[in-house]
Amino acid sequence: MAIPDYQTIMLPLLKFISDKKEHHVRDMIDYLAGEFQLSDEERRRLLPSGNDVIFDNKVKWARLYIGKAGLLDSPKRGYWKITERALEVLSKNPSRIDVKFLEQFPEFREWRKTTSRETDKETTGKAEMVEEQTPQESLEYGYQQLRDDLIQQLLIHVKNASPKFFEKLVVELLVKMGYGGSIRDAAKVVGGTGDEGIDGVIKEDPLGLDTIYIQAKRWANTSVGRRDLQYFVGALQDKKASKGVFITTSSFAKQAREYIDRIGSNVVLIDGEQLAELMIDYGIGVSPVATYEIQRLDSDYFVEE
């Protein structure tokens, strides 16, 4: 049997985890490979980059899409569990679950709208849009969709990490960005506060010509409010510090951002998504999978003197 597309995988995947137990992603892949009667060669077949198995990759994408529709939950790293919404869907005995089917769920529509990456050739009803895009556009949009997914994965792991690990992550990121000198120097001035956050004063440059006051909150869903920032600005004044960075794994309330804009304080706000983007840009908690180099014709080479 040929390797199925990722949309064909969605319904069998949900049926497999309908027992309400937690299943590791490897168990999903092994079960589905048997369900589709894949040969050993088909199970080993790699993507053109050679960095991932084609079928494994399709299962992961199917899992991502139905997860964005609220049909899957991840109670812990690498494990997935069916949701009540998914059980209700299965009770109606759908003949197929695909992208068009998932668009009935607002979370999925919002995710698609936010990413704005409608480049999947297997997506129902999107073929015309794909044909209008150049190969380079398709590649760039595909890269961005992978990056957006990685951002969400990073946020899940950061929010589930221990306060000590979160402290280590922030220190490493600041040093990679050029602040605090060495890891040892930065760790000396950034310490735990006991409230699942960290704060301290760190060097703006390796020579310590200026300092920056840091506060970070490892919050899952609660947004940082105006009062939190008022406390932070007050702490800056007490420390006689002129610069500050407030990092959160969640988000900042509109009133909080307006407050910082209004007082004109030299405070930088970094929310969860920006934190994850910085982690990607500076290589914290991520590793490269494949590199593609796009080349173009060098017209000068063909100019004869």
ZADO-1210 file (C-alpha; in nm, 4 decimals, padded with zeros to 6 digits):
<atoms>
<atom x="00.0000" y="00.0000" z="00.0000" code="MET" pos="1"/>
<atom x="00.1305" y="00.3484" z="-00.0872" code="ALA" pos="2"/>
<atom x="00.2254" y="00.5902" z="00.1897" code="ILE" pos="3"/>
<atom x="-00.0936" y="00.7860" z="00.2722" code="PRO" pos="4"/>
<atom x="-00.1095" y="01.1632" z="00.2796" code="ASP" pos="5"/>
<atom x="-00.1208" y="01.3301" z="00.6192" code="TYR" pos="6"/>
<atom x="-00.4945" y="01.4082" z="00.5980" code="GLN" pos="7"/>
<atom x="-00.5821" y="01.0422" z="00.5438" code="THR" pos="8"/>
<atom x="-00.3899" y="00.9673" z="00.8620" code="ILE" pos="9"/>
<atom x="-00.5969" y="01.2001" z="01.0818" code="MET" pos="10"/>
<atom x="-00.9049" y="00.9803" z="01.1414" code="LEU" pos="11"/>
<atom x="-00.7151" y="00.6530" z="01.2074" code="PRO" pos="12"/>
<atom x="-00.4879" y="00.8420" z="01.4468" code="LEU" pos="13"/>
<atom x="-00.7846" y="00.9689" z="01.6479" code="LEU" pos="14"/>
<atom x="-00.9414" y="00.6235" z="01.6552" code="LYS" pos="15"/>
<atom x="-00.6163" y="00.4757" z="01.7868" code="PHE" pos="16"/>
<atom x="-00.6035" y="00.7094" z="02.0862" code="ILE" pos="17"/>
<atom x="-00.9792" y="00.6972" z="02.1523" code="SER" pos="18"/>
<atom x="-00.9116" y="00.4685" z="02.4526" code="ASP" pos="19"/>
<atom x="-00.8416" y="00.7892" z="02.6525" code="LYS" pos="20"/>
<atom x="-00.4928" y="00.6686" z="02.7454" code="LYS" pos="21"/>
<atom x="-00.1697" y="00.8592" z="02.6965" code="GLU" pos="22"/>
<atom x="00.0217" y="00.7418" z="02.3904" code="HIS" pos="23"/>
<atom x="00.3793" y="00.8152" z="02.2902" code="HIS" pos="24"/>
<atom x="00.4260" y="00.9487" z="01.9388" code="VAL" pos="25"/>
<atom x="00.6329" y="00.6415" z="01.8480" code="ARG" pos="26"/>
<atom x="00.3412" y="00.4158" z="01.9424" code="ASP" pos="27"/>
<atom x="00.1192" y="00.6187" z="01.7109" code="MET" pos="28"/>
<atom x="00.3620" y="00.5835" z="01.4217" code="ILE" pos="29"/>
<atom x="00.4070" y="00.2082" z="01.4696" code="ASP" pos="30"/>
<atom x="00.0332" y="00.1448" z="01.4939" code="TYR" pos="31"/>
<atom x="-00.0535" y="00.3558" z="01.1908" code="LEU" pos="32"/>
<atom x="00.2200" y="00.1946" z="00.9820" code="ALA" pos="33"/>
<atom x="00.0548" y="-00.1391" z="01.0503" code="GLY" pos="34"/>
<atom x="-00.2920" y="00.0017" z="00.9892" code="GLU" pos="35"/>
<atom x="-00.1879" y="00.1174" z="00.6421" code="PHE" pos="36"/>
<atom x="00.0055" y="-00.2048" z="00.5810" code="GLN" pos="37"/>
<atom x="00.3282" y="-00.0278" z="00.4934" code="LEU" pos="38"/>
<atom x="00.6263" y="-00.2355" z="00.3869" code="SER" pos="39"/>
<atom x="00.9616" y="-00.2108" z="00.5632" code="ASP" pos="40"/>
<atom x="01.0941" y="-00.0095" z="00.2701" code="GLU" pos="41"/>
<atom x="00.8040" y="00.2357" z="00.2897" code="GLU" pos="42"/>
<atom x="00.8544" y="00.2749" z="00.6639" code="ARG" pos="43"/>
<atom x="01.2225" y="00.3596" z="00.6105" code="ARG" pos="44"/>
<atom x="01.1814" y="00.5883" z="00.3097" code="ARG" pos="45"/>
<atom x="01.3337" y="00.9313" z="00.3786" code="LEU" pos="46"/>
<atom x="01.2518" y="01.2865" z="00.2770" code="LEU" pos="47"/>
<atom x="01.4797" y="01.4414" z="00.0116" code="PRO" pos="48"/>
<atom x="01.6858" y="01.6045" z="00.2882" code="SER" pos="49"/>
<atom x="01.7486" y="01.2611" z="00.4388" code="GLY" pos="50"/>
<atom x="01.6783" y="01.3958" z="00.7864" code="ASN" pos="51"/>
<atom x="01.3375" y="01.2424" z="00.8554" code="ASP" pos="52"/>
<atom x="01.1300" y="00.9404" z="00.7587" code="VAL" pos="53"/>
<atom x="00.8490" y="01.0343" z="00.5191" code="ILE" pos="54"/>
<atom x="00.5753" y="00.8432" z="00.7009" code="PHE" pos="55"/>
<atom x="00.6888" y="00.9607" z="01.0455" code="ASP" pos="56"/>
<atom x="00.6828" y="01.3166" z="00.9158" code="ASN" pos="57"/>
<atom x="00.3280" y="01.2779" z="00.7819" code="LYS" pos="58"/>
<atom x="00.2067" y="01.1385" z="01.1156" code="VAL" pos="59"/>
<atom x="00.3612" y="01.4347" z="01.2977" code="LYS" pos="60"/>
<atom x="00.1885" y="01.6806" z="01.0638" code="TRP" pos="61"/>
<atom x="-00.1445" y="01.5018" z="01.1047" code="ALA" pos="62"/>
<atom x="-00.0994" y="01.5193" z="01.4803" code="ARG" pos="63"/>
<atom x="-00.0161" y="01.8904" z="01.4606" code="LEU" pos="64"/>
<atom x="-00.3263" y="01.9783" z="01.2587" code="TYR" pos="65"/>
<atom x="-00.5769" y="01.7858" z="01.4695" code="ILE" pos="66"/>
<atom x="-00.4057" y="01.9207" z="01.7792" code="GLY" pos="67"/>
<atom x="-00.4583" y="02.2787" z="01.6589" code="LYS" pos="68"/>
<atom x="-00.8293" y="02.1925" z="01.6270" code="ALA" pos="69"/>
<atom x="-00.8432" y="02.0941" z="01.9943" code="GLY" pos="70"/>
<atom x="-00.8752" y="01.7203" z="01.9278" code="LEU" pos="71"/>
<atom x="-00.5500" y="01.6248" z="02.0987" code="LEU" pos="72"/>
<atom x="-00.3865" y="01.7227" z="02.4247" code="ASP" pos="73"/>
<atom x="-00.0256" y="01.6768" z="02.5358" code="SER" pos="74"/>
<atom x="-00.0173" y="01.6024" z="02.9109" code="PRO" pos="75"/>
<atom x="00.3600" y="01.5567" z="02.9028" code="LYS" pos="76"/>
<atom x="00.6464" y="01.5676" z="02.6588" code="ARG" pos="77"/>
<atom x="00.6157" y="01.3198" z="02.3739" code="GLY" pos="78"/>
<atom x="00.2761" y="01.1862" z="02.4863" code="TYR" pos="79"/>
<atom x="-00.0682" y="01.2637" z="02.3471" code="TRP" pos="80"/>
<atom x="-00.4218" y="01.2051" z="02.4677" code="LYS" pos="81"/>
<atom x="-00.7612" y="01.2447" z="02.3060" code="ILE" pos="82"/>
<atom x="-00.9884" y="01.5312" z="02.4138" code="THR" pos="83"/>
<atom x="-01.3597" y="01.5321" z="02.4897" code="GLU" pos="84"/>
<atom x="-01.4149" y="01.7296" z="02.1712" code="ARG" pos="85"/>
<atom x="-01.2490" y="01.4545" z="01.9688" code="ALA" pos="86"/>
<atom x="-01.4578" y="01.1860" z="02.1380" code="LEU" pos="87"/>
<atom x="-01.7696" y="01.3812" z="02.0420" code="GLU" pos="88"/>
<atom x="-01.6433" y="01.4012" z="01.6829" code="VAL" pos="89"/>
<atom x="-01.5827" y="01.0257" z="01.6699" code="LEU" pos="90"/>
<atom x="-01.9285" y="00.9541" z="01.8129" code="SER" pos="91"/>
<atom x="-02.0717" y="01.0959" z="01.4893" code="LYS" pos="92"/>
<atom x="-01.8787" y="00.8375" z="01.2826" code="ASN" pos="93"/>
<atom x="-01.7163" y="01.0722" z="01.0299" code="PRO" pos="94"/>
<atom x="-01.5992" y="00.9033" z="00.7100" code="SER" pos="95"/>
<atom x="-01.2950" y="01.1292" z="00.6869" code="ARG" pos="96"/>
<atom x="-01.1196" y="01.4014" z="00.8847" code="ILE" pos="97"/>
<atom x="-00.9151" y="01.6484" z="00.6845" code="ASP" pos="98"/>
<atom x="-00.8260" y="02.0170" z="00.6794" code="VAL" pos="99"/>
<atom x="-01.1691" y="02.1154" z="00.5448" code="LYS" pos="100"/>
<atom x="-01.3340" y="01.9199" z="00.8273" code="PHE" pos="101"/>
<atom x="-01.1112" y="02.0862" z="01.0888" code="LEU" pos="102"/>
<atom x="-01.2065" y="02.4340" z="00.9729" code="GLU" pos="103"/>
<atom x="-01.5311" y="02.4043" z="01.1715" code="GLN" pos="104"/>
<atom x="-01.3288" y="02.4632" z="01.4888" code="PHE" pos="105"/>
<atom x="-01.2478" y="02.8305" z="01.5700" code="PRO" pos="106"/>
<atom x="-00.9050" y="02.7518" z="01.7213" code="GLU" pos="107"/>
<atom x="-00.7989" y="02.5852" z="01.3984" code="PHE" pos="108"/>
<atom x="-00.9271" y="02.8712" z="01.1830" code="ARG" pos="109"/>
<atom x="-00.7475" y="03.1237" z="01.4019" code="GLU" pos="110"/>
<atom x="-00.4239" y="02.9280" z="01.3814" code="TRP" pos="111"/>
<atom x="-00.4487" y="02.9111" z="01.0034" code="ARG" pos="112"/>
<atom x="-00.5239" y="03.2823" z="00.9922" code="LYS" pos="113"/>
<atom x="-00.2339" y="03.3670" z="01.2227" code="THR" pos="114"/>
<atom x="00.0232" y="03.1618" z="01.0370" code="THR" pos="115"/>
<atom x="-00.1158" y="03.2692" z="00.6974" code="SER" pos="116"/>
<atom x="00.0691" y="02.9863" z="00.5342" code="ARG" pos="117"/>
<atom x="-00.1731" y="02.8306" z="00.2833" code="GLU" pos="118"/>
<atom x="00.0910" y="02.6464" z="00.0818" code="THR" pos="119"/>
<atom x="00.0215" y="02.2809" z="00.1515" code="ASP" pos="120"/>
<atom x="-00.0403" y="02.0995" z="-00.1777" code="LYS" pos="121"/>
<atom x="-00.2331" y="01.8292" z="00.0051" code="GLU" pos="122"/>
<atom x="-00.4744" y="02.0761" z="00.1618" code="THR" pos="123"/>
<atom x="-00.8267" y="02.0457" z="00.0251" code="THR" pos="124"/>
<atom x="-00.9332" y="02.3431" z="-00.1844" code="GLY" pos="125"/>
<atom x="-00.5924" y="02.5160" z="-00.1873" code="LYS" pos="126"/>
<atom x="-00.4502" y="02.3914" z="-00.5149" code="ALA" pos="127"/>
<atom x="-00.5236" y="02.7101" z="-00.7060" code="GLU" pos="128"/>
<atom x="-00.3461" y="02.9228" z="-00.4505" code="MET" pos="129"/>
<atom x="-00.0423" y="02.6947" z="-00.4576" code="VAL" pos="130"/>
<atom x="-00.0225" y="02.7185" z="-00.8371" code="GLU" pos="131"/>
<atom x="-00.0053" y="03.0971" z="-00.8131" code="GLU" pos="132"/>
<atom x="00.3069" y="03.0846" z="-00.5969" code="GLN" pos="133"/>
<atom x="00.6619" y="03.0631" z="-00.7243" code="THR" pos="134"/>
<atom x="00.8803" y="02.7744" z="-00.6024" code="PRO" pos="135"/>
<atom x="01.0803" y="03.0176" z="-00.3903" code="GLN" pos="136"/>
<atom x="00.7645" y="03.1567" z="-00.2290" code="GLU" pos="137"/>
<atom x="00.6453" y="02.8057" z="-00.1506" code="SER" pos="138"/>
<atom x="00.9798" y="02.7256" z="00.0090" code="LEU" pos="139"/>
<atom x="00.9823" y="03.0430" z="00.2158" code="GLU" pos="140"/>
<atom x="00.6225" y="02.9995" z="00.3325" code="TYR" pos="141"/>
<atom x="00.6958" y="02.6391" z="00.4169" code="GLY" pos="142"/>
<atom x="00.9977" y="02.7475" z="00.6207" code="TYR" pos="143"/>
<atom x="00.7881" y="02.9996" z="00.8107" code="GLN" pos="144"/>
<atom x="00.5211" y="02.7429" z="00.8897" code="GLN" pos="145"/>
<atom x="00.7879" y="02.5108" z="01.0283" code="LEU" pos="146"/>
<atom x="00.9246" y="02.8003" z="01.2341" code="ARG" pos="147"/>
<atom x="00.5780" y="02.8886" z="01.3672" code="ASP" pos="148"/>
<atom x="00.5262" y="02.5283" z="01.4724" code="ASP" pos="149"/>
<atom x="00.8688" y="02.5217" z="01.6400" code="LEU" pos="150"/>
<atom x="00.7795" y="02.8367" z="01.8344" code="ILE" pos="151"/>
<atom x="00.4705" y="02.6663" z="01.9752" code="GLN" pos="152"/>
<atom x="00.6692" y="02.3534" z="02.0632" code="GLN" pos="153"/>
<atom x="00.9334" y="02.5608" z="02.2420" code="LEU" pos="154"/>
<atom x="00.6698" y="02.7456" z="02.4434" code="LEU" pos="155"/>
<atom x="00.5131" y="02.4188" z="02.5597" code="ILE" pos="156"/>
<atom x="00.8471" y="02.2880" z="02.6843" code="HIS" pos="157"/>
<atom x="00.9547" y="02.6174" z="02.8442" code="VAL" pos="158"/>
<atom x="00.6249" y="02.6494" z="03.0321" code="LYS" pos="159"/>
<atom x="00.6555" y="02.2908" z="03.1566" code="ASN" pos="160"/>
<atom x="01.0190" y="02.3340" z="03.2623" code="ALA" pos="161"/>
<atom x="01.1255" y="02.3756" z="03.6244" code="SER" pos="162"/>
<atom x="01.2054" y="02.7241" z="03.7631" code="PRO" pos="163"/>
<atom x="01.5743" y="02.6297" z="03.7818" code="LYS" pos="164"/>
<atom x="01.5801" y="02.5220" z="03.4177" code="PHE" pos="165"/>
<atom x="01.3993" y="02.8405" z="03.3172" code="PHE" pos="166"/>
<atom x="01.6606" y="03.0458" z="03.5013" code="GLU" pos="167"/>
<atom x="01.9383" y="02.8625" z="03.3156" code="LYS" pos="168"/>
<atom x="01.7632" y="02.9188" z="02.9831" code="LEU" pos="169"/>
<atom x="01.7301" y="03.2940" z="03.0361" code="VAL" pos="170"/>
<atom x="02.0936" y="03.3266" z="03.1438" code="VAL" pos="171"/>
<atom x="02.2165" y="03.1336" z="02.8382" code="GLU" pos="172"/>
<atom x="01.9989" y="03.3408" z="02.6053" code="LEU" pos="173"/>
<atom x="02.1183" y="03.6729" z="02.7480" code="LEU" pos="174"/>
<atom x="02.4826" y="03.5675" z="02.7180" code="VAL" pos="175"/>
<atom x="02.4291" y="03.4489" z="02.3594" code="LYS" pos="176"/>
<atom x="02.2796" y="03.7905" z="02.2855" code="MET" pos="177"/>
<atom x="02.5958" y="03.9566" z="02.4155" code="GLY" pos="178"/>
<atom x="02.4911" y="04.0517" z="02.7669" code="TYR" pos="179"/>
<atom x="02.6382" y="03.9508" z="03.1011" code="GLY" pos="180"/>
<atom x="02.9857" y="03.8475" z="02.9903" code="GLY" pos="181"/>
<atom x="03.0268" y="03.4739" z="03.0561" code="SER" pos="182"/>
<atom x="02.7687" y="03.2189" z="03.1716" code="ILE" pos="183"/>
<atom x="02.9384" y="03.2162" z="03.5118" code="ARG" pos="184"/>
<atom x="02.9310" y="03.5955" z="03.5438" code="ASP" pos="185"/>
<atom x="02.5681" y="03.6171" z="03.4342" code="ALA" pos="186"/>
<atom x="02.4577" y="03.3377" z="03.6691" code="ALA" pos="187"/>
<atom x="02.6074" y="03.5250" z="03.9648" code="LYS" pos="188"/>
<atom x="02.3763" y="03.8216" z="03.9229" code="VAL" pos="189"/>
<atom x="02.0598" y="03.6446" z="03.8066" code="VAL" pos="190"/>
<atom x="01.8966" y="03.4338" z="04.0773" code="GLY" pos="191"/>
<atom x="01.5714" y="03.2632" z="04.1656" code="GLY" pos="192"/>
<atom x="01.3045" y="03.4536" z="04.3538" code="THR" pos="193"/>
<atom x="01.0862" y="03.1598" z="04.4562" code="GLY" pos="194"/>
<atom x="00.7887" y="03.2737" z="04.2516" code="ASP" pos="195"/>
<atom x="00.8699" y="03.0818" z="03.9343" code="GLU" pos="196"/>
<atom x="01.0455" y="03.3885" z="03.7960" code="GLY" pos="197"/>
<atom x="01.3955" y="03.5325" z="03.8096" code="ILE" pos="198"/>
<atom x="01.5263" y="03.8799" z="03.8546" code="ASP" pos="199"/>
<atom x="01.8599" y="04.0475" z="03.8979" code="GLY" pos="200"/>
<atom x="02.0999" y="04.2966" z="03.7483" code="VAL" pos="201"/>
<atom x="02.3137" y="04.1885" z="03.4549" code="ILE" pos="202"/>
<atom x="02.5915" y="04.3583" z="03.2591" code="LYS" pos="203"/>
<atom x="02.4843" y="04.5266" z="02.9383" code="GLU" pos="204"/>
<atom x="02.8282" y="04.4529" z="02.7933" code="ASP" pos="205"/>
<atom x="03.1225" y="04.2284" z="02.8887" code="PRO" pos="206"/>
<atom x="03.3037" y="04.5249" z="03.0488" code="LEU" pos="207"/>
<atom x="03.0104" y="04.6122" z="03.2711" code="GLY" pos="208"/>
<atom x="02.9895" y="04.9757" z="03.1600" code="LEU" pos="209"/>
<atom x="02.6141" y="04.9670" z="03.2198" code="ASP" pos="210"/>
<atom x="02.3661" y="04.7293" z="03.3779" code="THR" pos="211"/>
<atom x="02.0200" y="04.6006" z="03.2946" code="ILE" pos="212"/>
<atom x="01.7609" y="04.4888" z="03.5461" code="TYR" pos="213"/>
<atom x="01.5999" y="04.1585" z="03.4472" code="ILE" pos="214"/>
<atom x="01.2703" y="04.0061" z="03.5495" code="GLN" pos="215"/>
<atom x="01.1220" y="03.6909" z="03.3983" code="ALA" pos="216"/>
<atom x="00.7924" y="03.5179" z="03.4706" code="LYS" pos="217"/>
<atom x="00.7392" y="03.1547" z="03.3712" code="ARG" pos="218"/>
<atom x="00.3618" y="03.1709" z="03.3479" code="TRP" pos="219"/>
<atom x="00.1475" y="02.9306" z="03.1486" code="ALA" pos="220"/>
<atom x="-00.1555" y="03.1391" z="03.0506" code="ASN" pos="221"/>
<atom x="-00.1879" y="03.4375" z="03.2850" code="THR" pos="222"/>
<atom x="-00.0899" y="03.7583" z="03.1105" code="SER" pos="223"/>
<atom x="00.1360" y="04.0171" z="03.2717" code="VAL" pos="224"/>
<atom x="-00.0745" y="04.3109" z="03.3864" code="GLY" pos="225"/>
<atom x="-00.0113" y="04.6772" z="03.4435" code="ARG" pos="226"/>
<atom x="00.0439" y="04.6294" z="03.8154" code="ARG" pos="227"/>
<atom x="00.3238" y="04.3787" z="03.7507" code="ASP" pos="228"/>
<atom x="00.5030" y="04.6334" z="03.5360" code="LEU" pos="229"/>
<atom x="00.4467" y="04.9107" z="03.7884" code="GLN" pos="230"/>
<atom x="00.6259" y="04.6976" z="04.0480" code="TYR" pos="231"/>
<atom x="00.9043" y="04.6369" z="03.7986" code="PHE" pos="232"/>
<atom x="00.9476" y="05.0050" z="03.7158" code="VAL" pos="233"/>
<atom x="00.9500" y="05.0788" z="04.0898" code="GLY" pos="234"/>
<atom x="01.2228" y="04.8176" z="04.1367" code="ALA" pos="235"/>
<atom x="01.4238" y="04.9880" z="03.8637" code="LEU" pos="236"/>
<atom x="01.4050" y="05.3148" z="04.0530" code="GLN" pos="237"/>
<atom x="01.5086" y="05.1478" z="04.3776" code="ASP" pos="238"/>
<atom x="01.8098" y="04.9922" z="04.2021" code="LYS" pos="239"/>
<atom x="01.8878" y="05.3253" z="04.0341" code="LYS" pos="240"/>
<atom x="01.8835" y="05.1340" z="03.7065" code="ALA" pos="241"/>
<atom x="01.7876" y="05.3073" z="03.3839" code="SER" pos="242"/>
<atom x="01.7257" y="04.9984" z="03.1709" code="LYS" pos="243"/>
<atom x="01.5125" y="04.6906" z="03.2184" code="GLY" pos="244"/>
<atom x="01.3948" y="04.3785" z="03.0390" code="VAL" pos="245"/>
<atom x="01.0749" y="04.1986" z="03.1419" code="PHE" pos="246"/>
<atom x="01.0427" y="03.8471" z="02.9976" code="ILE" pos="247"/>
<atom x="00.7334" y="03.6287" z="03.0207" code="THR" pos="248"/>
<atom x="00.6385" y="03.2941" z="02.8712" code="THR" pos="249"/>
<atom x="00.2789" y="03.4166" z="02.8392" code="SER" pos="250"/>
<atom x="00.1803" y="03.7614" z="02.7114" code="SER" pos="251"/>
<atom x="00.1393" y="04.1236" z="02.8176" code="PHE" pos="252"/>
<atom x="-00.2027" y="04.2747" z="02.8694" code="ALA" pos="253"/>
<atom x="-00.2905" y="04.5691" z="02.6470" code="LYS" pos="254"/>
<atom x="-00.3013" y="04.8015" z="02.9498" code="GLN" pos="255"/>
<atom x="00.0467" y="04.6866" z="03.0506" code="ALA" pos="256"/>
<atom x="00.1983" y="04.7717" z="02.7128" code="ARG" pos="257"/>
<atom x="00.0157" y="05.1050" z="02.7061" code="GLU" pos="258"/>
<atom x="00.1543" y="05.1853" z="03.0515" code="TYR" pos="259"/>
<atom x="00.5147" y="05.1296" z="02.9382" code="ILE" pos="260"/>
<atom x="00.4578" y="05.3355" z="02.6236" code="ASP" pos="261"/>
<atom x="00.3038" y="05.6183" z="02.8226" code="ARG" pos="262"/>
<atom x="00.5719" y="05.6542" z="03.0921" code="ILE" pos="263"/>
<atom x="00.8493" y="05.6413" z="02.8341" code="GLY" pos="264"/>
<atom x="01.0607" y="05.4153" z="03.0542" code="SER" pos="265"/>
<atom x="01.3542" y="05.2329" z="02.8936" code="ASN" pos="266"/>
<atom x="01.1936" y="04.8922" z="02.9467" code="VAL" pos="267"/>
<atom x="01.1844" y="04.6167" z="02.6842" code="VAL" pos="268"/>
<atom x="00.8954" y="04.3684" z="02.6967" code="LEU" pos="269"/>
<atom x="00.9511" y="04.0155" z="02.5631" code="ILE" pos="270"/>
<atom x="00.6464" y="03.7885" z="02.5487" code="ASP" pos="271"/>
<atom x="00.6382" y="03.4127" z="02.5002" code="GLY" pos="272"/>
<atom x="00.6417" y="03.4093" z="02.1214" code="GLU" pos="273"/>
<atom x="00.9259" y="03.6608" z="02.1024" code="GLN" pos="274"/>
<atom x="01.1185" y="03.4599" z="02.3623" code="LEU" pos="275"/>
<atom x="01.0804" y="03.1472" z="02.1484" code="ALA" pos="276"/>
<atom x="01.1873" y="03.3398" z="01.8379" code="GLU" pos="277"/>
<atom x="01.5013" y="03.4599" z="02.0172" code="LEU" pos="278"/>
<atom x="01.5739" y="03.1026" z="02.1258" code="MET" pos="279"/>
<atom x="01.5566" y="02.9949" z="01.7607" code="ILE" pos="280"/>
<atom x="01.7656" y="03.2882" z="01.6364" code="ASP" pos="281"/>
<atom x="02.0390" y="03.2281" z="01.8962" code="TYR" pos="282"/>
<atom x="02.0292" y="02.8486" z="01.8910" code="GLY" pos="283"/>
<atom x="01.8930" y="02.7859" z="02.2414" code="ILE" pos="284"/>
<atom x="01.7007" y="02.4580" z="02.2782" code="GLY" pos="285"/>
<atom x="01.6983" y="02.3914" z="01.9030" code="VAL" pos="286"/>
<atom x="01.9235" y="02.2134" z="01.6552" code="SER" pos="287"/>
<atom x="01.9452" y="02.2387" z="01.2746" code="PRO" pos="288"/>
<atom x="01.7747" y="01.9685" z="01.0701" code="VAL" pos="289"/>
<atom x="01.8419" y="02.0717" z="00.7101" code="ALA" pos="290"/>
<atom x="01.9925" y="02.3642" z="00.5203" code="THR" pos="291"/>
<atom x="01.8818" y="02.4717" z="00.1738" code="TYR" pos="292"/>
<atom x="02.0842" y="02.7188" z="-00.0330" code="GLU" pos="293"/>
<atom x="01.8978" y="02.9050" z="-00.3055" code="ILE" pos="294"/>
<atom x="02.1151" y="03.0166" z="-00.5948" code="GLN" pos="295"/>
<atom x="02.0448" y="03.2412" z="-00.8920" code="ARG" pos="296"/>
<atom x="02.2098" y="03.2967" z="-01.2256" code="LEU" pos="297"/>
<atom x="02.5277" y="03.5063" z="-01.2144" code="ASP" pos="298"/>
<atom x="02.4880" y="03.7110" z="-01.5329" code="SER" pos="299"/>
<atom x="02.8308" y="03.8729" z="-01.4882" code="ASP" pos="300"/>
<atom x="02.9969" y="03.5351" z="-01.5301" code="TYR" pos="301"/>
<atom x="02.8742" y="03.5102" z="-01.8884" code="PHE" pos="302"/>
<atom x="02.9973" y="03.8556" z="-01.9938" code="VAL" pos="303"/>
<atom x="03.2836" y="03.8040" z="-02.2398" code="GLU" pos="304"/>
<atom x="03.5554" y="04.0666" z="-02.2426" code="GLU" pos="305"/>
</atoms>
